[in-house]
Amino acid sequence: MSGQERKVKGSDLFVAALENEGVDRIFGVPGEENLDVVESLRTSKIELVLTRHEQAAAFMAATHGRLTGKPGVCLSTLGPGALNLSTGAAYAHLGAMPMILITGQKPIMSSRQARFQIVDVVATMKPLTKLSRQIVSASSIPTVVRDAFRVAMEERPGPVHLELPEDIAGDEVPGVPMIPVHPIEIPVAHRAALDRAAEMILAAKRPLVMMGAATSRPRSTHGIASFVRRTGIPFFTTQMGKGTVPGGTNLYMGTAALSERDYVHDAIDAADLIVAIGHDPIEKPPFIMGPSGPKVIHVSYTSASVEQVYFPDAEVVGDVGPSLELLADRLEGKLPQAAALLPLREEILAHIADRATEARWPPTPQRIVHDIRQVIPENGIVALDNGMYKIWFARNYRTRVANTLLLDNALATMGAGLPSAMMAAMLYPDRRVLAVAGDGGFMMNSQEMETAVRLKLNLVVLVLEDNAYGMIRWKQAVDHFADFGMTFGNPDFVQYAKAYGAKGHRIESVDSFGPTLDAAFKQGGVHLVVIPIDYSENVRVLVDELRAHEKTKA
């Protein structure tokens, strides 16, 4: 083609645009509509990580965004494959995790297969993403991809969906330059807002800080830790805000795993001002605001979403870390009442630690959490699926490093624990990573054990076995319904693990649990450890004990 401008295939442009964004992995299950993209990936620097279900690919991509702040990328074909991504899209959307979802589609300039497998995926994804669009021109690909990554990372972060039709991917067009990537800084809070917040904190007699989901953003943690250290105000966390203060843990008052009546609510109820840093009302409420409760200052990247249970009295909106540094400048050394609530700390944490080393069999949730904490170093990662045990980990599992307890308190979907742990193990191969799932949640994506083995990950998967959908069964009992419809049988999990090429272990005594986990981590590779769990503590602690505690306060 001498004398003519060299042409580039749309899929090559697309993959080059992803490389331009720094993408090094794509997770997914391709289909025939993606074959041009797959061929372009074959000769690129990007690794195609084949999963056994599209949902797992989406969970992995979302967790990449959660842990790095940069969008993870997942891929599926049209119709049925694309719809399998929808739960992962909602997971990222509610959890504020930057992610790019790429789906294929039949050719849009011809229709040789009529409407076979065609679903309006762009419309389907719109309520589940920040942006959903079809690429209609190969020449526009660099611009569309750059915009997708920008939108995904902007506050509030989340998923963006791009549909790449088969004929656009295969179309050849004159070469188009990539769009340069540049950092976008978030402005700090307005001076007037900082002055107003400082005035309220200086006037408070019993201040308390709350760390919410947005404090887990990788960019936030330094400024947040500095604010706590410089002011000396005690703090509690939401479930998704755990671990965001690496220093100053002597000021930690607990985690709001429930919305009310738990021991940490003694401090919340006694406070006259709560500085809510990074609270996202997409989380189950950590406390219920009311007319007689403490005043609340909202500090976050975006303004507060006013809800029935959350309507702050003042707002500090801007880049959280630098804004908190400026707020601390106004407060440091001027808060004689900062530690007024700290005397409550010892009693709150003592209640949480009660029976944590009890030797009954099957073990209690407290004992399981305690023993896991003993074998996971401070930078080790525990990724939870969703089930009854999540409340116990939120209450009892102490964290000192951000994003070392990965739990979902937004969509709260089952099936995400194993894929999330796999992503963490890929990003941090030298750190201990543990997936924790109930037997119900584990089986929803257990096929990804094959993926973990194929990728040669170092990963331990803990399955808590109670032969039931335990959370719903507990709610059923608490609400005085008959015990009906929630139990099931399980495979032999040890043999199940071995069938995938992993190591399997069944715990037969409480004393062997910790040593078995430790040995599995030391050996490396993929291990599945199954242990029964005694959920009778749910009623004793989370119902009877907390009701009695509430009466003593009345």
C-alpha positions in Angstrom: 0.0 0.0 0.0 2.8 2.4 -0.9 1.5 6.0 -1.1 -1.5 5.2 1.0 -1.9 5.8 4.7 -1.4 2.7 6.8 -4.6 1.5 8.3 -5.2 0.0 11.8 -7.8 -2.4 12.9 -10.3 -1.2 15.5 -9.4 -3.9 18.0 -5.7 -3.0 17.7 -6.6 0.6 18.5 -8.8 -0.5 21.4 -6.0 -2.6 22.9 -3.5 0.1 22.3 -5.8 2.5 24.2 -6.0 0.1 27.1 -2.2 -0.1 27.1 -2.0 3.7 27.1 -4.0 3.6 30.3 -1.6 1.2 32.0 -3.8 -1.9 31.8 -1.8 -5.0 32.4 -4.6 -7.6 32.8 -8.1 -8.2 31.5 -10.3 -10.7 33.2 -13.1 -12.5 31.4 -14.7 -15.1 29.2 -14.5 -14.1 25.5 -17.1 -15.0 22.9 -17.0 -15.0 19.1 -17.9 -11.3 19.0 -14.6 -10.6 20.9 -12.3 -12.6 18.7 -10.7 -9.6 17.0 -10.0 -8.2 20.5 -8.6 -11.5 21.7 -6.2 -11.6 18.7 -5.1 -8.1 19.4 -4.5 -9.0 23.0 -2.4 -12.0 21.9 0.3 -9.7 20.5 0.0 -7.0 23.3 1.6 -6.6 26.7 -1.8 -7.2 28.4 -2.4 -10.6 30.0 -5.8 -12.2 29.3 -6.9 -13.9 32.5 -9.5 -16.5 31.6 -12.1 -17.1 34.3 -14.7 -19.7 34.6 -17.6 -17.3 34.9 -18.1 -13.7 33.9 -19.3 -12.7 37.4 -16.0 -13.7 38.9 -14.1 -11.7 36.2 -16.2 -8.6 37.2 -15.5 -9.1 40.9 -11.8 -9.4 40.2 -11.7 -6.3 38.1 -13.7 -4.4 40.8 -11.3 -5.5 43.5 -8.3 -4.4 41.3 -9.9 -0.9 41.3 -10.6 -1.0 45.0 -7.0 -1.9 45.9 -5.1 0.2 43.4 -7.4 3.1 42.7 -7.0 2.4 39.0 -9.8 0.7 37.0 -9.7 -3.1 36.6 -10.9 -4.4 33.3 -13.2 -7.3 32.5 -14.4 -8.7 29.2 -17.4 -10.7 28.0 -19.3 -11.5 24.9 -22.8 -10.1 24.1 -26.2 -11.2 25.7 -25.8 -14.0 28.2 -22.1 -13.2 28.9 -22.7 -9.5 29.3 -25.7 -10.1 31.7 -23.4 -12.3 33.8 -21.3 -9.1 34.4 -24.3 -7.2 35.9 -23.8 -8.3 39.5 -20.2 -7.3 39.4 -21.2 -3.9 37.9 -23.6 -3.3 40.8 -20.9 -4.5 43.2 -18.5 -1.9 41.9 -21.2 0.8 41.5 -22.4 0.6 45.1 -18.9 0.0 46.5 -17.3 2.9 44.6 -14.7 0.7 42.8 -13.3 2.0 39.5 -13.8 -0.6 36.7 -14.2 -0.9 33.0 -16.6 -3.5 31.6 -16.1 -4.4 27.9 -18.8 -6.4 26.1 -19.1 -7.6 22.5 -22.0 -7.2 20.2 -23.2 -8.4 16.8 -22.3 -6.2 13.8 -24.3 -3.0 13.8 -23.9 -2.2 10.1 -25.4 -5.5 9.0 -27.7 -8.1 10.6 -26.9 -11.6 9.2 -28.1 -13.4 12.4 -31.2 -11.2 13.0 -31.6 -10.7 16.7 -30.0 -14.0 17.9 -28.5 -13.4 21.4 -29.0 -9.7 21.2 -30.0 -7.8 24.4 -29.8 -4.1 24.8 -26.8 -4.3 27.1 -26.1 -0.6 27.0 -29.5 0.2 28.4 -29.3 -2.7 30.9 -26.0 -1.4 32.3 -27.0 2.3 32.6 -28.5 2.1 36.1 -25.6 -0.1 37.2 -22.7 2.1 36.0 -21.5 5.7 35.9 -21.6 5.5 32.1 -22.7 3.0 29.5 -22.1 3.5 25.8 -21.7 1.7 22.5 -18.6 2.4 20.3 -19.9 3.2 16.8 -16.7 4.2 15.1 -13.2 2.7 15.2 -11.7 6.1 14.8 -13.3 7.3 18.0 -11.9 4.4 20.1 -8.9 6.3 21.7 -11.1 9.2 22.8 -13.9 6.9 24.1 -11.5 4.8 26.1 -9.7 7.8 27.6 -13.0 9.3 28.7 -14.2 5.9 30.1 -11.1 5.7 32.4 -11.5 9.3 33.4 -15.1 8.9 34.4 -14.4 5.6 36.2 -11.7 7.2 38.4 -13.4 10.5 39.1 -15.2 10.9 42.5 -17.3 9.0 43.2 -15.4 6.2 41.5 -17.3 3.3 39.8 -17.8 1.1 36.8 -18.0 2.2 33.1 -19.4 0.0 30.4 -18.2 0.0 26.8 -19.9 -2.1 24.1 -17.6 -2.9 21.1 -19.5 -4.4 18.2 -17.8 -7.1 16.1 -17.7 -5.0 12.9 -16.3 -2.0 14.6 -13.6 -4.1 16.2 -12.7 -5.6 12.8 -12.9 -2.3 10.8 -9.7 -0.9 9.4 -9.2 2.9 9.7 -6.3 5.3 9.3 -4.2 5.4 12.4 -5.4 7.6 15.3 -3.1 8.9 18.0 -3.6 8.0 21.6 -4.9 10.6 24.0 -2.2 11.5 26.6 -3.0 10.5 30.2 -2.5 13.2 32.8 -3.2 13.3 36.5 -6.3 15.2 37.7 -6.0 16.6 41.2 -9.1 17.1 43.4 -9.4 20.5 44.9 -9.2 20.9 48.7 -12.1 22.0 50.8 -13.1 25.7 50.9 -11.6 27.8 53.6 -15.0 28.8 54.9 -16.0 25.2 55.3 -12.8 24.3 57.1 -13.3 27.3 59.5 -16.9 26.3 60.2 -15.9 22.7 60.9 -13.0 23.8 63.1 -15.3 26.0 65.1 -17.8 23.2 65.7 -15.0 20.8 66.8 -13.4 23.4 69.1 -16.8 23.9 70.8 -17.5 20.1 71.2 -17.2 18.6 74.7 -17.2 14.9 73.5 -16.1 14.7 69.9 -15.8 11.4 68.0 -14.5 10.6 64.5 -16.0 8.1 62.2 -14.1 6.5 59.3 -16.4 5.5 56.4 -16.0 3.6 53.2 -14.4 6.4 51.2 -11.5 6.6 53.7 -10.2 3.3 52.1 -9.3 5.1 48.9 -5.5 4.5 48.4 -4.9 8.2 48.1 -6.5 9.1 51.5 -4.8 7.2 54.2 -1.8 9.4 55.1 -3.9 12.6 55.7 -6.5 10.7 57.7 -3.9 9.1 60.0 -2.2 12.5 60.5 -5.5 14.1 61.4 -6.2 11.5 64.1 -2.7 11.7 65.5 -2.6 15.5 65.6 -6.1 16.0 67.1 -6.2 13.0 69.5 -9.9 12.5 68.9 -11.0 8.8 69.4 -12.5 7.2 66.3 -14.7 4.3 65.2 -15.1 2.8 61.8 -17.8 1.6 59.5 -17.4 -1.9 58.1 -15.8 -0.7 54.9 -13.7 1.9 56.7 -11.7 -0.5 58.8 -7.9 -0.2 58.9 -7.7 3.3 57.5 -5.7 4.7 60.5 -2.4 2.8 60.6 -1.2 4.8 63.5 -3.1 6.0 66.6 -4.8 2.7 67.2 -4.9 3.4 70.9 -7.7 5.8 69.9 -9.8 3.1 68.1 -13.2 2.6 69.8 -14.6 -0.2 67.7 -16.4 -0.9 64.4 -20.1 -0.3 63.9 -21.0 -3.7 62.5 -24.7 -3.1 63.5 -26.7 0.1 63.2 -27.6 0.5 66.8 -27.4 -1.0 70.4 -23.9 -2.5 70.0 -21.2 -1.6 72.5 -19.5 0.9 70.2 -22.8 2.8 70.2 -22.2 3.7 73.9 -19.5 6.1 72.5 -21.7 7.2 69.6 -24.6 7.9 71.9 -22.4 9.8 74.4 -20.8 12.0 71.7 -22.0 15.5 71.1 -20.3 15.8 67.7 -19.3 13.2 65.1 -16.8 14.0 62.4 -17.9 11.6 59.7 -15.0 11.2 57.3 -15.7 9.5 54.0 -19.1 8.2 55.0 -21.1 6.8 52.1 -24.8 6.1 52.8 -24.6 3.2 50.4 -23.2 1.3 53.5 -25.7 -0.1 56.0 -26.0 2.8 58.5 -23.4 2.7 61.2 -25.7 4.7 63.4 -29.1 6.3 63.1 -29.2 10.1 63.2 -32.1 11.7 65.1 -33.1 15.1 66.4 -31.7 14.5 69.9 -28.4 12.9 68.7 -25.0 14.4 68.2 -24.2 17.0 65.5 -22.5 15.6 62.4 -19.8 17.1 60.2 -19.6 15.4 56.8 -16.0 15.3 55.4 -15.7 13.6 52.0 -14.8 14.0 48.4 -18.4 14.7 47.5 -21.2 16.5 49.2 -23.5 14.5 51.5 -26.5 12.6 50.2 -29.2 13.5 52.6 -31.0 10.4 53.9 -33.6 9.7 56.5 -30.8 8.4 58.8 -28.0 10.8 57.7 -28.4 14.6 57.4 -25.2 16.3 58.5 -25.1 19.8 60.1 -21.9 20.9 58.1 -19.9 19.7 55.2 -16.2 19.8 54.3 -16.0 18.7 50.6 -12.7 18.2 48.8 -9.7 16.0 48.6 -10.0 14.3 51.9 -6.3 13.8 52.9 -5.1 17.4 52.2 -8.3 18.9 53.5 -7.9 17.1 56.8 -4.3 18.3 57.1 -5.7 21.9 56.8 -8.4 21.1 59.4 -5.8 19.7 61.7 -3.8 22.9 61.4 -6.7 24.8 62.9 -7.2 22.3 65.8 -3.8 20.9 66.8 -3.0 21.7 70.5 -6.4 23.4 71.0 -8.6 20.4 72.0 -8.4 19.8 75.8 -11.7 17.8 75.5 -10.4 15.6 72.6 -10.1 12.4 74.6 -13.3 12.8 76.7 -14.8 9.6 75.3 -11.6 7.5 75.5 -12.4 6.0 79.0 -15.2 4.0 77.3 -12.7 2.3 75.0 -11.4 -0.4 77.3 -14.9 -1.6 78.2 -16.1 -1.6 74.6 -13.2 -3.6 73.3 -13.3 -6.0 76.3 -16.9 -6.9 75.5 -16.0 -7.5 71.8 -13.1 -9.8 72.9 -15.3 -11.9 75.2 -15.0 -15.6 74.7 -12.5 -15.1 71.8 -10.4 -18.1 73.0 -13.2 -20.4 74.1 -12.4 -24.0 73.3 -15.8 -25.4 72.4 -16.4 -27.5 69.4 -17.6 -26.6 66.8 -15.8 -23.3 67.3 -17.6 -20.0 67.8 -17.3 -17.1 65.3 -15.2 -15.2 67.9 -12.7 -18.0 68.2 -12.4 -18.4 64.4 -11.8 -14.6 64.0 -9.3 -14.7 66.9 -7.3 -17.6 65.4 -7.2 -16.1 61.9 -5.9 -12.8 63.3 -3.0 -14.8 64.9 -1.8 -16.2 61.6 -2.4 -13.1 59.4 0.3 -10.4 59.6 -0.6 -6.8 59.7 -0.3 -6.4 55.9 -2.0 -9.8 55.2 -5.4 -9.6 53.5 -8.6 -11.3 54.4 -11.4 -11.2 51.8 -14.9 -12.0 53.0 -17.8 -13.3 51.1 -21.2 -12.4 52.5 -22.8 -14.2 55.4 -23.4 -14.2 59.1 -19.7 -14.3 59.8 -19.2 -10.9 58.2 -20.7 -9.2 61.3 -18.3 -11.1 63.6 -15.3 -10.1 61.4 -16.4 -6.5 61.3 -16.8 -6.4 65.1 -13.8 -8.5 66.2 -11.1 -8.4 63.6 -8.6 -5.7 64.3 -7.0 -4.0 61.3 -4.1 -1.5 61.2 -3.6 -1.3 57.5 -6.1 0.0 55.0 -7.8 -2.6 52.7 -6.6 -5.6 54.6 -10.2 -6.7 55.4 -12.1 -6.7 52.2 -15.8 -6.9 52.9 -18.8 -5.7 51.0 -21.2 -3.6 53.0 -22.9 -2.0 50.0 -24.3 -4.5 47.6 -23.5 -7.3 50.0 -23.6 -10.0 47.4 -22.6 -13.6 47.9 -20.0 -15.1 45.6 -17.5 -12.3 45.7 -15.1 -13.5 48.4 -13.1 -16.0 46.4 -12.6 -13.8 43.3 -11.7 -10.8 45.4 -9.1 -12.8 47.3 -7.7 -14.1 44.0 -7.2 -10.5 42.8 -5.5 -9.6 46.0 -3.2 -12.6 45.7 -2.3 -11.6 42.1 -1.5 -8.0 43.2 0.4 -8.9 46.3 2.0 -12.4 45.8 4.3 -11.9 48.8 1.5 -11.2 51.3 -0.7 -13.8 53.0 -4.2 -13.7 51.5 -7.2 -15.6 52.9 -10.6 -15.9 51.4 -13.4 -16.6 53.9 -16.8 -17.8 52.7 -19.7 -19.7 54.0 -20.6 -22.9 52.3 -23.5 -21.2 50.5 -21.5 -18.3 49.1 -18.4 -20.4 48.3 -20.4 -22.7 46.0 -21.7 -19.7 44.0 -18.2 -19.2 42.4 -16.3 -22.2 43.6 -15.4 -23.1 40.0 -12.8 -20.3 40.2 -10.7 -22.7 42.3 -9.5 -24.0 38.9 -8.5 -20.5 37.9 -6.6 -19.9 41.1 -4.7 -23.2 40.6 -4.0 -22.5 36.9 -2.6 -19.0 37.8 -0.4 -20.7 40.5 -1.6 -18.3 43.2 -0.6 -18.5 46.8 -4.1 -18.5 48.4 -5.9 -20.1 51.3 -9.7 -20.5 51.1 -11.6 -21.0 54.3 -15.1 -22.5 54.1 -17.3 -22.1 57.2 -19.7 -25.0 57.0 -23.1 -24.9 58.6 -25.1 -26.6 55.7 -27.4 -23.6 55.4 -27.9 -20.1 54.3 -27.0 -19.1 57.8 -27.7 -15.3 57.8 -31.2 -15.8 56.5 -31.8 -18.7 58.8 -30.8 -16.6 61.8 -33.1 -13.7 60.7 -35.8 -16.3 60.3 -35.4 -17.4 63.9 -35.0 -13.9 65.3 -38.3 -12.9 63.6 -40.0 -16.0 65.0 -40.6 -17.8 61.8 -40.4 -21.6 61.5 -37.0 -23.0 60.6 -37.8 -23.8 56.9 -36.2 -23.8 53.5 -32.7 -22.7 54.3 -30.6 -25.9 54.6 -28.8 -27.9 52.0 -26.1 -30.6 51.6 -22.5 -30.1 50.7 -19.9 -31.9 48.7 -16.8 -33.4 50.4 -14.9 -30.1 50.3 -11.5 -31.8 50.8 -12.1 -34.0 47.8 -13.6 -31.1 45.9 -10.4 -29.1 46.4 -8.2 -32.0 45.3 -10.3 -32.4 42.1 -9.2 -28.9 41.1 -5.5 -29.6 41.9 -5.6 -27.7 45.2 -4.8 -29.1 48.7 -7.8 -29.8 51.0 -7.9 -29.8 54.8 -10.8 -30.6 57.2 -10.4 -29.2 60.7 -11.3 -31.8 63.4 -10.4 -29.9 66.6 -10.3 -26.2 67.5 -6.6 -26.4 68.5 -5.6 -27.6 65.0 -7.2 -24.7 63.2 -4.6 -22.0 63.5 -1.6 -24.4 62.9 -3.4 -25.8 59.8 -3.8 -22.3 58.3 -0.2 -21.3 59.2 1.1 -24.5 57.6 -0.9 -23.9 54.4 0.5 -20.4 54.0 4.0 -21.6 54.5 3.6 -24.4 52.0 2.2 -22.0 49.3 -0.1 -22.8 46.5 -3.9 -23.0 46.7 -5.4 -24.6 49.8 -9.0 -25.1 50.9 -9.6 -25.4 54.6 -13.1 -26.4 55.8 -14.3 -26.0 59.4 -17.7 -26.2 61.0 -19.0 -23.2 62.9 -21.4 -22.8 65.9 -23.7 -19.9 65.2 -25.6 -20.2 68.5 -23.6 -17.2 69.6 -25.6 -15.1 67.2 -28.6 -15.2 69.4 -26.7 -15.1 72.7 -24.5 -12.0 71.8 -26.3 -10.2 69.0 -29.8 -10.5 70.4 -30.0 -11.4 74.1 -26.8 -9.8 75.3 -27.3 -6.5 73.4 -30.9 -6.3 74.5 -29.8 -6.7 78.1 -27.1 -4.1 77.6 -29.7 -1.7 76.2 -31.9 -2.0 79.3 -29.0 -1.2 81.6 -28.6 2.1 79.7 -32.2 3.0 79.9 
